[in-house]
Amino acid sequence: MERKTVMILLISCLLLFAIGIGIEDIYCAYFHAGSTFKMFEVGAIGGVLIIDPAEESDFDAKTLVDWAKENRAALLVVGDSPGLAVYDGSGEVKALLEQAGADKNAPPLNDGVSGVYITDDAAYDSAYVKNGVFLPDALALPVLGYYDASRLPQDLRRPFLYPLSAMNGKGMFYLTDAKNGTETLLPLLQKLHPDSEITEHGGALGVLQFLSLLLHDPVVTRSRTTTFVTVIALSLSFLFSGCMLFREYRRELTIRHLFGMSLGRMRLSFALIFGSAIAVSLLLFFGSMQMMGFSDLALSEKRLLVGVLFLVGAAETGIVNAIGFIGIKQAIGGGMRYENDRSGIS
């Protein structure tokens, strides 16, 4: 295989791998909510949400607790503090904490429980815990247990988890594992945030559904602009590098066709080149999900991302082949006409 083919093959692999990392970043930021949780994001229409402290004082967490209790669901709220407010109506959060090293005998954060779980970081413990009480001048809640935050799903990696009933401000992210009842949660959140846009993420997604969300979801196109534009730029770069490979071989393939090489064989050769690029990039991409901090993704989510990258690579390869072979056929047609003209003159 010639050096220029190897070079373009390597470039194609790296471009597809980088496209996959960009898609993975968008997915983990806006569609993956860890474990079985579905996420509702609160954002101001056309800008960043600014919470009014005076407005926060009117917030009543009881309505959220009642909803979680009625639906036997876990409800987690991310507000303007570094912690995570939790009502664990399903026991899902307690199970995750136990997997992260918390005491199995400690109670879940639901009815009648007053306490916090905090990260097992010794520096954090010495700074905020006095005599077994977390933030004695603010929350003043006893420590129920410790956990390794790095072993929790991505969106649950917070320094402390405290009861939802103790929250006194509005949230910016709401996460729930409710199988049913989310259709009643959305109106409730819209009532709590009347001037904001609520975007729903998480849950099972198909490859085509996820690709559709990448293209039209306002959160991606507005809040993840840099990554989104980078993915588009990398895709165009892949198209360009592929078309350059066809251009490099156009003259050579025209000559070979005159000596009997069929178009079908040409197509097979380029299919093997770009097929190899897709295969190698998929292996690199799947390996990156194991090594770069995304090990908490479920196998179904990894299959989704690999499927998206494969579909993107296959679609771009199809476009490259279509453009490339149009040029080759035009070149071959011109060459054939030239040979015919010469034979007619003689």
C-alpha positions as CSV (number, residue, x, y, z in Angstrom):
1,M,0.0,0.0,0.0
2,E,1.4,3.4,-1.0
3,R,2.5,5.9,1.6
4,K,-0.2,8.5,0.7
5,T,-2.9,5.9,1.1
6,V,-1.6,5.0,4.6
7,M,-1.4,8.6,5.5
8,I,-5.0,9.4,4.4
9,L,-6.2,6.2,6.1
10,L,-4.5,7.3,9.4
11,I,-6.0,10.8,9.1
12,S,-9.5,9.3,8.4
13,C,-9.2,7.1,11.5
14,L,-8.2,10.0,13.7
15,L,-10.9,12.3,12.3
16,L,-13.7,9.7,12.9
17,F,-12.3,9.0,16.4
18,A,-12.3,12.7,17.2
19,I,-15.9,13.0,15.9
20,G,-16.9,10.1,18.2
21,I,-15.3,11.9,21.2
22,G,-17.2,15.1,20.4
23,I,-20.5,13.1,20.2
24,E,-19.7,11.3,23.4
25,D,-19.0,14.6,25.1
26,I,-22.4,16.0,24.0
27,Y,-24.2,12.8,25.0
28,C,-22.7,12.7,28.5
29,A,-23.3,16.4,29.1
30,Y,-27.0,16.6,28.0
31,F,-28.5,13.2,27.4
32,H,-26.9,10.8,29.8
33,A,-28.0,11.2,33.4
34,G,-26.2,8.3,35.0
35,S,-27.7,4.9,35.7
36,T,-31.5,4.8,35.0
37,F,-32.1,8.5,35.7
38,K,-33.9,10.9,33.4
39,M,-32.9,14.6,33.6
40,F,-34.9,17.8,33.3
41,E,-32.7,20.8,32.7
42,V,-33.9,24.3,33.5
43,G,-32.6,27.1,31.4
44,A,-33.7,30.6,30.5
45,I,-35.0,31.0,26.9
46,G,-32.1,32.5,24.9
47,G,-29.7,32.8,27.7
48,V,-28.3,31.5,31.1
49,L,-30.7,31.0,34.0
50,I,-30.2,33.5,36.8
51,I,-31.9,32.6,40.1
52,D,-33.3,35.5,42.1
53,P,-32.5,34.9,45.8
54,A,-35.8,36.6,46.8
55,E,-37.6,34.2,44.6
56,E,-35.8,31.2,46.1
57,S,-37.2,32.0,49.6
58,D,-40.7,31.2,48.2
59,F,-39.7,27.8,47.0
60,D,-41.3,24.9,48.8
61,A,-39.6,21.5,48.3
62,K,-42.6,19.7,49.8
63,T,-44.4,19.6,46.4
64,L,-41.4,17.7,44.9
65,V,-41.2,15.4,47.9
66,D,-44.9,14.6,47.6
67,W,-44.5,13.9,43.9
68,A,-41.5,11.5,44.5
69,K,-43.4,9.8,47.4
70,E,-46.5,9.3,45.2
71,N,-44.6,7.8,42.3
72,R,-42.2,5.8,44.6
73,A,-39.3,7.4,42.7
74,A,-35.9,8.9,43.5
75,L,-35.8,12.6,42.8
76,L,-32.5,14.4,42.8
77,V,-32.1,18.2,42.5
78,V,-29.0,20.2,41.6
79,G,-29.3,23.8,42.8
80,D,-26.8,26.5,43.3
81,S,-24.9,24.6,46.0
82,P,-22.3,21.9,45.3
83,G,-24.4,19.3,46.9
84,L,-27.2,17.1,45.6
85,A,-30.7,17.3,47.2
86,V,-32.2,13.8,47.3
87,Y,-35.5,12.0,48.0
88,D,-34.8,8.3,47.6
89,G,-38.3,6.9,47.1
90,S,-37.2,4.0,45.0
91,G,-34.0,3.0,46.9
92,E,-31.9,3.5,43.7
93,V,-29.7,6.2,45.2
94,K,-29.0,4.1,48.3
95,A,-28.0,1.1,46.1
96,L,-25.6,3.4,44.2
97,L,-24.1,4.7,47.4
98,E,-23.5,1.2,48.7
99,Q,-21.7,0.3,45.4
100,A,-19.6,3.4,46.1
101,G,-18.6,2.2,49.5
102,A,-21.3,3.6,51.8
103,D,-22.4,1.7,54.9
104,K,-25.2,-0.8,54.0
105,N,-26.9,-0.3,57.3
106,A,-27.2,3.5,56.9
107,P,-30.7,4.7,56.1
108,P,-31.8,6.0,52.6
109,L,-32.6,9.7,52.2
110,N,-36.4,9.6,52.4
111,D,-39.1,10.1,54.9
112,G,-38.0,11.0,58.4
113,V,-34.3,10.8,57.6
114,S,-32.2,13.8,58.6
115,G,-28.6,13.5,57.6
116,V,-26.1,13.7,54.8
117,Y,-23.7,11.4,52.9
118,I,-20.4,13.0,52.0
119,T,-17.4,12.1,49.9
120,D,-14.6,10.1,51.6
121,D,-12.1,12.9,50.9
122,A,-10.3,13.5,54.2
123,A,-9.6,17.2,53.4
124,Y,-13.3,17.8,52.7
125,D,-14.3,15.9,55.9
126,S,-11.9,18.0,58.1
127,A,-13.0,21.3,56.6
128,Y,-16.8,20.8,56.8
129,V,-17.5,18.2,59.5
130,K,-17.3,19.0,63.2
131,N,-18.0,16.3,65.8
132,G,-19.9,14.2,63.2
133,V,-22.1,17.2,62.1
134,F,-21.9,18.5,58.5
135,L,-21.8,22.3,58.2
136,P,-22.8,22.9,61.8
137,D,-23.5,26.6,61.2
138,A,-25.7,26.0,58.1
139,L,-27.3,22.6,57.5
140,A,-26.2,21.1,60.8
141,L,-27.0,17.6,59.7
142,P,-25.4,14.4,61.1
143,V,-23.1,12.4,58.7
144,L,-24.8,9.2,57.8
145,G,-22.0,7.7,55.7
146,Y,-19.1,8.2,53.3
147,Y,-18.8,7.3,49.6
148,D,-16.2,7.3,46.9
149,A,-17.6,9.9,44.4
150,S,-15.5,8.5,41.5
151,R,-17.5,5.3,41.7
152,L,-20.9,7.1,41.3
153,P,-22.5,7.8,37.9
154,Q,-21.2,10.9,36.2
155,D,-24.0,13.3,37.2
156,L,-24.2,12.1,40.8
157,R,-20.5,12.8,41.5
158,R,-21.1,15.5,44.1
159,P,-19.3,16.2,47.4
160,F,-22.4,15.6,49.5
161,L,-26.0,14.4,49.3
162,Y,-28.6,15.8,51.6
163,P,-32.4,15.5,52.1
164,L,-34.6,17.2,49.5
165,S,-36.8,18.5,52.3
166,A,-33.9,20.6,53.5
167,M,-33.5,22.4,50.2
168,N,-34.5,26.0,50.2
169,G,-33.7,27.1,46.7
170,K,-34.8,26.3,43.2
171,G,-33.0,23.7,41.1
172,M,-31.3,23.9,37.8
173,F,-31.3,20.1,37.1
174,Y,-33.9,17.5,38.2
175,L,-33.1,13.8,37.9
176,T,-35.5,11.0,38.5
177,D,-35.7,7.2,37.9
178,A,-39.5,7.2,37.7
179,K,-40.7,4.7,35.2
180,N,-44.1,6.4,35.1
181,G,-45.2,9.8,36.3
182,T,-42.7,12.0,34.5
183,E,-45.6,13.4,32.5
184,T,-46.8,14.9,35.7
185,L,-43.4,16.1,36.8
186,L,-42.9,18.3,33.8
187,P,-45.9,20.5,34.5
188,L,-44.9,20.7,38.1
189,L,-41.4,22.0,37.1
190,Q,-42.9,24.4,34.6
191,K,-45.1,25.8,37.5
192,L,-42.0,26.1,39.7
193,H,-40.1,27.8,36.8
194,P,-42.7,29.7,34.9
195,D,-40.3,31.9,32.9
196,S,-37.8,29.2,32.0
197,E,-37.4,26.5,29.4
198,I,-37.5,22.9,30.6
199,T,-35.6,20.4,28.5
200,E,-35.9,16.7,29.0
201,H,-32.9,14.3,28.6
202,G,-32.1,10.7,29.4
203,G,-34.1,7.6,29.0
204,A,-33.7,5.1,26.1
205,L,-32.6,6.6,22.8
206,G,-32.3,5.0,19.4
207,V,-29.4,5.9,17.0
208,L,-31.6,7.8,14.6
209,Q,-33.4,9.6,17.5
210,F,-30.1,10.7,19.0
211,L,-28.8,11.9,15.7
212,S,-32.0,13.9,15.3
213,L,-31.5,15.5,18.7
214,L,-27.9,16.4,17.9
215,L,-29.2,18.4,14.9
216,H,-32.2,20.2,16.4
217,D,-32.1,20.2,20.2
218,P,-31.7,23.8,21.3
219,V,-29.6,22.9,24.3
220,V,-26.9,21.3,22.1
221,T,-26.9,24.0,19.4
222,R,-27.0,26.9,21.9
223,S,-25.1,25.7,25.0
224,R,-22.7,23.2,23.5
225,T,-21.9,25.3,20.5
226,T,-18.1,24.8,20.5
227,T,-18.3,21.0,20.5
228,F,-21.1,20.9,18.0
229,V,-19.3,23.1,15.5
230,T,-16.1,21.1,16.1
231,V,-17.9,17.9,15.2
232,I,-19.3,19.5,12.0
233,A,-15.8,20.8,11.1
234,L,-14.2,17.4,11.6
235,S,-16.9,15.8,9.5
236,L,-16.2,18.2,6.6
237,S,-12.4,17.5,7.1
238,F,-13.2,13.8,6.7
239,L,-15.0,14.5,3.5
240,F,-12.2,16.6,2.2
241,S,-9.5,14.0,3.0
242,G,-11.5,11.2,1.4
243,C,-12.1,13.3,-1.8
244,M,-8.3,14.1,-1.9
245,L,-7.6,10.3,-1.9
246,F,-9.8,9.9,-5.0
247,R,-8.1,12.9,-6.6
248,E,-4.6,11.5,-6.0
249,Y,-5.6,8.2,-7.7
250,R,-7.8,9.6,-10.5
251,R,-5.1,9.6,-13.2
252,E,-3.7,6.2,-12.1
253,L,-7.1,4.6,-12.1
254,T,-8.0,6.0,-15.5
255,I,-4.9,4.4,-16.9
256,R,-5.6,1.1,-15.2
257,H,-9.1,1.1,-16.4
258,L,-7.8,1.4,-20.0
259,F,-5.8,-1.8,-19.3
260,G,-8.8,-3.7,-18.0
261,M,-9.4,-2.8,-14.3
262,S,-13.1,-2.7,-13.7
263,L,-15.0,0.0,-11.8
264,G,-16.3,-2.7,-9.5
265,R,-12.8,-3.6,-8.4
266,M,-12.0,0.1,-7.9
267,R,-15.1,0.4,-5.6
268,L,-14.0,-2.7,-3.6
269,S,-10.5,-1.2,-3.1
270,F,-11.8,2.1,-1.7
271,A,-14.5,0.3,0.3
272,L,-11.7,-1.7,2.0
273,I,-9.7,1.5,2.7
274,F,-12.6,3.4,4.3
275,G,-14.0,0.3,5.9
276,S,-10.7,-0.2,7.6
277,A,-10.8,3.4,8.8
278,I,-14.2,3.0,10.3
279,A,-13.3,-0.3,12.0
280,V,-10.1,1.1,13.6
281,S,-11.8,4.3,14.7
282,L,-14.6,2.3,16.3
283,L,-12.1,0.2,18.2
284,L,-10.2,3.3,19.4
285,F,-13.5,5.0,20.3
286,F,-14.9,2.0,22.3
287,G,-11.5,1.7,24.1
288,S,-11.6,5.4,25.0
289,M,-14.9,5.0,26.8
290,Q,-13.3,2.3,29.0
291,M,-10.2,4.4,29.7
292,M,-11.3,8.1,29.8
293,G,-13.7,8.2,32.7
294,F,-16.9,7.1,30.9
295,S,-16.9,3.6,32.4
296,D,-20.2,4.4,34.2
297,L,-22.0,4.4,30.9
298,A,-24.3,1.3,30.5
299,L,-23.5,-1.2,27.8
300,S,-26.6,-0.1,25.9
301,E,-25.4,3.5,26.0
302,K,-21.9,2.5,24.7
303,R,-23.6,0.5,21.9
304,L,-25.7,3.6,21.1
305,L,-22.6,5.8,20.8
306,V,-20.7,3.2,18.7
307,G,-23.8,2.8,16.5
308,V,-24.0,6.6,16.0
309,L,-20.3,6.8,15.1
310,F,-20.6,3.9,12.7
311,L,-23.6,5.5,11.0
312,V,-21.9,8.8,10.7
313,G,-18.8,7.1,9.3
314,A,-20.8,5.0,6.9
315,A,-22.8,8.0,5.7
316,E,-19.7,10.1,5.1
317,T,-18.0,7.3,3.4
318,G,-21.0,6.9,1.1
319,I,-20.8,10.6,0.2
320,V,-17.1,10.5,-0.4
321,N,-17.4,7.5,-2.7
322,A,-20.3,9.1,-4.6
323,I,-18.3,12.3,-5.2
324,G,-15.0,10.4,-5.9
325,F,-16.5,8.0,-8.4
326,I,-18.4,10.7,-10.2
327,G,-15.0,12.4,-10.8
328,I,-13.3,9.1,-11.8
329,K,-16.1,8.2,-14.3
330,Q,-15.8,11.6,-15.8
331,A,-12.0,11.2,-16.1
332,I,-12.4,7.7,-17.5
333,G,-15.0,8.9,-20.0
334,G,-12.7,11.7,-21.1
335,G,-9.8,9.3,-21.5
336,M,-11.8,6.9,-23.5
337,R,-13.0,9.6,-25.8
338,Y,-9.4,10.7,-26.3
339,E,-8.3,7.2,-27.2
340,N,-11.2,6.9,-29.6
341,D,-10.3,10.2,-31.2
342,R,-6.7,9.0,-31.8
343,S,-7.8,5.8,-33.3
344,G,-10.2,7.6,-35.7
345,I,-7.4,9.9,-36.8
346,S,-5.1,7.1,-37.6
